[in-house]
Amino acid sequence: MSKYSARDITMVALFAALAVVAAMLVRFAGSIVPFSLMPFVVMLAGGILGARLGALSVVVYILLGLIGVPVFATPPFGGPAYVLQPTFGFLLGFILSAYVTGTLLKNREQGSFACYLFSMVAGIFAYYLIGLPYLYIILNFYIGNAVSVSKVLAIGFTPFIIFDLVKAIAAASLARAVCRRLCAGGMGART
């Protein structure tokens, strides 16, 4: 295992803190799957920090919540019991999302907008790949609601996909600008 530089640790902590802020902004939403800026932060983490550090920032955020710090978007806001929340699968999917986004952006410094956008969209599908089945399993087998696959899509996918694609466009633009700026300043984004 390689050592992390002070810059790596700072950037991971910064993106974990941004995830906390993004989660706090939706605390008053009333649906099973609330609208959130978390996908935007996750895509930025993968796009700016790279696969390893981007995913690590999401892991740090999740671990903070699981040890009891009230950082999650919906009640109980933290603690190990949060794994039984229907939306916890999306949090796990965010780890994969940041990793996929960062992996697809191997050459962040010279990447085109299309390259960035493609990686962000792939990241979106990565968290739906984990989040939707988790939602189905928790609703059907833990909570005991008989929910069909089409109902799960209506709850957790259909209302959000357009907004997520807009977030992907914004994240691609911002991540590309930041990476170009960091490289011009000699700091270079790392994986």
C-alpha positions as CSV (number, residue, x, y, z in Angstrom):
1,M,0.0,0.0,0.0
2,S,1.4,3.3,-1.0
3,K,1.7,6.2,1.4
4,Y,-0.6,9.2,1.0
5,S,0.9,12.6,0.8
6,A,-0.4,15.5,2.8
7,R,-2.0,16.9,-0.3
8,D,-3.8,13.5,-0.9
9,I,-5.1,13.4,2.7
10,T,-6.2,17.0,2.4
11,M,-8.1,16.5,-0.8
12,V,-9.8,13.3,0.4
13,A,-10.9,15.2,3.5
14,L,-12.1,18.1,1.5
15,F,-14.3,15.9,-0.7
16,A,-15.6,14.0,2.2
17,A,-16.6,17.3,3.8
18,L,-18.2,18.4,0.5
19,A,-20.2,15.1,0.6
20,V,-21.4,16.0,4.1
21,V,-22.5,19.5,3.0
22,A,-24.3,17.9,-0.1
23,A,-26.1,15.5,2.2
24,M,-27.1,18.2,4.7
25,L,-28.8,20.2,1.9
26,V,-31.5,17.6,1.4
27,R,-32.4,16.8,5.0
28,F,-35.9,18.3,4.6
29,A,-36.9,16.3,1.5
30,G,-39.8,14.0,2.0
31,S,-39.4,11.1,-0.5
32,I,-37.8,7.7,-0.1
33,V,-34.9,8.7,-2.4
34,P,-34.4,12.4,-1.9
35,F,-33.0,14.8,-4.5
36,S,-29.3,15.2,-3.7
37,L,-26.1,16.9,-4.8
38,M,-24.1,13.9,-3.7
39,P,-23.8,12.5,-7.3
40,F,-22.3,15.9,-8.3
41,V,-19.7,15.7,-5.5
42,V,-19.0,12.1,-6.2
43,M,-18.4,12.7,-9.9
44,L,-16.2,15.7,-9.0
45,A,-14.2,13.5,-6.6
46,G,-13.5,10.9,-9.3
47,G,-12.9,13.5,-12.0
48,I,-10.5,15.6,-9.9
49,L,-8.9,13.2,-7.5
50,G,-8.8,10.2,-9.7
51,A,-10.1,6.6,-9.1
52,R,-8.3,5.7,-5.8
53,L,-8.5,9.0,-4.0
54,G,-12.0,9.8,-5.3
55,A,-13.4,6.5,-4.0
56,L,-11.5,6.9,-0.8
57,S,-13.2,10.3,-0.1
58,V,-16.6,8.6,-0.4
59,V,-15.4,5.7,1.9
60,V,-14.4,8.3,4.5
61,Y,-17.8,10.0,4.3
62,I,-19.6,6.7,4.6
63,L,-17.4,5.5,7.6
64,L,-18.1,8.8,9.3
65,G,-21.8,8.1,9.1
66,L,-21.6,4.5,10.1
67,I,-19.7,5.3,13.3
68,G,-22.5,7.6,14.3
69,V,-21.6,11.1,13.0
70,P,-24.9,12.5,11.7
71,V,-23.8,13.1,8.1
72,F,-26.4,11.2,6.1
73,A,-29.3,12.8,4.3
74,T,-32.2,10.9,5.9
75,P,-33.0,9.8,9.5
76,P,-31.3,8.3,11.5
77,F,-28.6,10.5,9.8
78,G,-25.8,8.2,11.1
79,G,-25.0,4.9,12.9
80,P,-24.5,1.3,11.8
81,A,-28.3,0.8,11.4
82,Y,-28.2,3.1,8.4
83,V,-27.2,0.1,6.3
84,L,-30.8,-1.0,6.5
85,Q,-32.0,2.3,4.9
86,P,-33.3,1.8,1.4
87,T,-30.9,4.5,0.0
88,F,-27.7,3.0,1.6
89,G,-27.1,1.1,-1.7
90,F,-26.7,4.4,-3.5
91,L,-24.0,5.4,-1.0
92,L,-22.1,2.2,-1.7
93,G,-22.7,2.8,-5.4
94,F,-21.0,6.2,-5.0
95,I,-17.8,4.5,-4.1
96,L,-17.9,2.6,-7.4
97,S,-19.0,5.7,-9.2
98,A,-16.0,7.8,-8.1
99,Y,-13.7,4.9,-9.0
100,V,-15.2,4.4,-12.4
101,T,-15.2,8.1,-13.2
102,G,-11.5,8.4,-12.1
103,T,-10.5,5.2,-14.0
104,L,-12.0,6.4,-17.2
105,L,-10.2,9.7,-16.9
106,K,-6.6,8.4,-17.0
107,N,-5.4,11.6,-18.8
108,R,-7.3,14.3,-17.0
109,E,-5.0,17.1,-18.0
110,Q,-5.6,16.8,-21.7
111,G,-9.0,15.1,-21.6
112,S,-11.7,16.6,-23.8
113,F,-15.1,17.6,-22.5
114,A,-16.6,14.6,-24.2
115,C,-14.2,12.4,-22.3
116,Y,-15.1,13.9,-19.0
117,L,-18.8,13.7,-19.8
118,F,-18.6,10.1,-20.8
119,S,-16.8,9.2,-17.5
120,M,-19.3,11.1,-15.5
121,V,-22.2,9.3,-17.2
122,A,-20.5,6.0,-16.6
123,G,-20.2,6.9,-13.0
124,I,-24.0,7.6,-12.8
125,F,-24.8,4.2,-14.1
126,A,-22.3,2.7,-11.6
127,Y,-24.2,4.0,-8.6
128,Y,-27.6,3.0,-10.1
129,L,-26.2,-0.5,-10.7
130,I,-25.7,-0.9,-6.9
131,G,-28.3,1.5,-5.6
132,L,-31.4,0.2,-7.4
133,P,-31.0,-3.5,-6.5
134,Y,-30.2,-2.5,-2.9
135,L,-33.4,-0.4,-2.8
136,Y,-35.4,-3.4,-4.2
137,I,-34.0,-5.8,-1.6
138,I,-34.5,-3.5,1.4
139,L,-38.0,-2.6,0.4
140,N,-39.1,-6.1,-0.4
141,F,-37.2,-8.2,2.1
142,Y,-36.4,-6.0,5.1
143,I,-39.3,-3.5,5.2
144,G,-41.7,-6.0,3.7
145,N,-43.3,-3.9,1.0
146,A,-44.1,-5.9,-2.1
147,V,-42.4,-3.6,-4.7
148,S,-42.0,-4.5,-8.3
149,V,-38.9,-3.7,-10.3
150,S,-40.9,-1.1,-12.3
151,K,-41.9,0.6,-9.0
152,V,-38.3,0.6,-7.8
153,L,-37.4,2.3,-11.1
154,A,-40.2,4.8,-10.6
155,I,-39.0,5.6,-7.0
156,G,-35.2,5.6,-7.5
157,F,-34.4,6.1,-11.2
158,T,-37.0,7.9,-13.3
159,P,-37.4,11.1,-11.2
160,F,-33.6,11.6,-10.9
161,I,-31.9,10.5,-14.2
162,I,-32.4,13.8,-16.0
163,F,-31.1,15.8,-13.0
164,D,-28.2,13.4,-12.7
165,L,-27.3,14.0,-16.4
166,V,-27.4,17.7,-15.8
167,K,-25.1,17.2,-12.8
168,A,-22.8,15.2,-15.0
169,I,-22.6,18.0,-17.5
170,A,-21.8,20.5,-14.7
171,A,-19.3,18.1,-13.0
172,A,-17.6,17.4,-16.3
173,S,-17.2,21.1,-17.0
174,L,-15.9,21.9,-13.5
175,A,-13.6,18.9,-13.2
176,R,-12.1,19.6,-16.6
177,A,-11.5,23.3,-15.7
178,V,-10.0,22.4,-12.3
179,C,-7.7,19.7,-13.7
180,R,-6.4,22.0,-16.4
181,R,-5.8,24.7,-13.9
182,L,-4.0,22.4,-11.5
183,C,-1.8,21.1,-14.3
184,A,-1.0,24.7,-15.5
185,G,0.0,25.5,-11.9
186,G,2.3,22.5,-11.8
187,M,0.3,20.6,-9.2
188,G,-1.1,17.9,-11.5
189,A,-4.1,15.8,-10.4
190,R,-3.2,12.3,-9.1
191,T,-5.0,9.0,-9.1
